Structures are given as structure tokens and as C-alpha cells.
Amino acid sequence: MYLKVTPFNFALLTLGCLEDGDAARLLGMTSKTIKNVRGGAPASDEFMANTMAAFKLNADRLRARGIRIKLDEFFEEGTREERELLALSEVAAA
């Protein structure tokens, strides 16, 4: 599973935790982990569980901004190869 960076960042911005260090404290992870997953590394089960738990604890604030707290809102299936092909096609189209 891979992170959908834009909705994830919007949720963190809503919670005042956009920076890697602030997000790491919210999620109970390291800032290096946050940076890696935002950069395209696969999201571990622990990362996904911590993200969903933290967002559910702050559900009222997130829902007030129209953010739905569902796994598929923040994560997507795929392989590294699929993601690399998508990135290359986006560069070629630009």
C-alpha cells in the first residue's frame, strides 16, 4: 500500500501537524518514516494503523473540513513498478 500524499497532508494541515516531526509525534512514528512514506516508500501496516487511529481520534476536526476517515482515502494499492510507470508517464506528458 502507498500513501495518497495530498489527502494525508491536508488532514495533517487541518490538525496543525504538517511538518514531518509534528506528524511523527501525532502518529507515534519517526520523522524519517513520515518522510520516506511521503516520498513514495510503501506504507507499513503499522504506519497505516497509526494514521487511521490518530485521524479517528481527531474525527470531529477532520470531518468539519470534509475529510472522510477511511483507509482508501489515504492509501492505495499498487506495486513500485506501477508507481514508477505512472510517474514516468506524467513526466512525459508534461
N, C-alpha and C positions, 0 to 999 in steps of 0.2 A: 504494500500500500504506500501511496505517496501523498504528501501534503498538498492541498489546494491552498497556495500561499495567500492569495488575495482575501478570501473569506477568513482565513486564520488571522491575518494581520488586522483586518477590520474588527474582528472580535477582540483582539488584544488591544487595539487602539481604544475601543469602547471602554475597556477595563483599565486603561491607563498603563498598560504593560507592553508597549510596542517594542522596546529595546530588548535585546537578547537576554541580558541579565535580569530584567524585570519579569520577562516571560518565563525564564528559568525558575525564578522563585515561585511564581504562580503555579507552575506545572510540577514543581518538585524535581526538576531535571537540571542538567548543567547547561550553561550558556553555549558551550561547544556543541552539545546535542541539538539545541534550538537552531543554531547557525547551520549545522550540517543538514538537518531536515528541511529547513527553508531553502537551502542551496540545491536540493534535489536528491539527497540521500533517502533511501527507503525509511519509512517511519516504523519503528518497532511497535509491538503490541503494548509495551509499557508506555511509550510516548502517546499512542492513541488513547489508551485508557486514562492516563493522567490528564490529557487535554479535555476529554469528554467530562471527566469528573470535575475539573476546575470550571468548565463552562456551565455545567449543570448547577454548581454552587452559586453561580452568578447569573442564573437564568433570567431573573427579572430585568436586570440591566441590559442583557443581550437582546431579549425579546422586545424590549422597548425600542430598540433600533432596528427591528425587523430581522434579527438573526435567528435562524432556526437551529436548534441544537440537536443535530442528527449527524451520525457518523459520515454519511455520504455528502454532507455539506462541506466537510473539512478534509476528507480523504478520498482518494480514487485508486482503483486497482490499475495495475499495469506492470510492465517489465521495464528495466532500464533501457533496453533496446527500443521499445516503443516510444519512450520519452525522448531518447536521443533522436530518433527519426522525426518526431513531431517538432523538436527544436530546430533541426536542420531544415525542415520544410518551411517553418516560419521565417528563418533567416533567408532562405531562397526566395520567398515571396516578397520580402521587404525591398 
